[in-house]
């Protein structure tokens, strides 16, 4: 697993070696190894049940009840964006953003983060008063206000409608360009992976089945020929054949 | 614009869909009459007063017409007269103060103990093993059945009365707070973990606000139980308080004083429930429920 983007230097931010995780007799991750470089955006694809979430939860230290072995190195400064925005309903928007942030300038930083995600002026709203997309933007602000070296995102846009999702892609790309965290984005959407990531991994049977660097300049166009090639390549790895539909 | 090109692409890919949209009839047809509405309709202004006022009217008419024997139930105006006399003599205030002070003490101790027990039992397996069983056993014994034992232990003074009330109050506070706390979504616990919250902060930011709806529900039961227990302890053995006033009036057949006492109890119950609901609505303003 040493053949990713050659241009990046320094020690990787995430280092996973021979990671095994199992639930009872079922082995979910079977000797998985993975490095993520500083500032690298990695998307993780895989069929449901392939262990995507298990890997993400292992990296997020959320799997203390799961048995397993292997070596895992992650930075201290990491944050997680879940599929649901997971805002505390009894805290106002700004309080949710700075939750657990023990800094004197926390409120100010929270306001700046909300401005970055385009939610200035909604500081005092309750989470129930926001739309699904707005809630997810608050969750992004909550992650970024902590200046993470690693951002873990578990299908963060899965519950959003297609238009909102496109807007969130643009926003996430801008935010990542500015803050430069390493990102691991778990998704089942091949186009989303190819649009956003520097590198796309396909997880199959608990190990990495494909590791593809995306060499298309950003912003990326779904209609681009190279985009189409990578998409078909990834779909093949996911076990989906993409034959052109011929008229009978 | 990305959004625009996306819409265009969708329309191009599904030409049938955009055609179909034109076939949908405009939604301006008048509503058919006779459709059954499932909602209750508009609220009646001051609707809550209609029932009680109606009762009062029947009571007054019965008294004027001589259908109700004043020894069974004196007329409303003679009850009011008795109340004015009692206030003028300073008796009603004195008894009311004593009763309120007892109920308040019992409530404060009951709420504190109930909440603390709920937190210990809700937040630790060992705590639950130790606390939950005894509380459930206590819950199965009616508080009022404990009065003889409490009289032997604490005598017949204020201690026994406050203890009885506190014991009645702590049960609903414990049950509701504990159940609400345990049903806090585990996703929030996960979130707290990823945000690296300390234990104290986790309790303050997640557990306590999350258990608040249950606490308030328990509190509304608790206030009712407090007055209920108060009535009984004051009638069992007391030398002051509304319950004592009623018990004394029973000895002399003073129905009017009994009615005054009952009206005072009713007002206390309603007023305290109103106060709890006021704070409940203010503290839980983040919720959007069926009631909103």
Interface residues (C-beta under 8 A of the other chain):
Chain A: X60 X61 X62 X79 X80 X82 X84 X86 X88 X89 X90 X91 X99 X100 X126 X127 X128 X142 X146 X162 X163 X166 X167 X170
Chain B: X2 X3 X6 X7 X10 X187 X188 X190 X191 X192 X193 X194 X195 X196 X197 X201 X205 X206 X209 X210 X212 X284 X285 X286 X287 X288
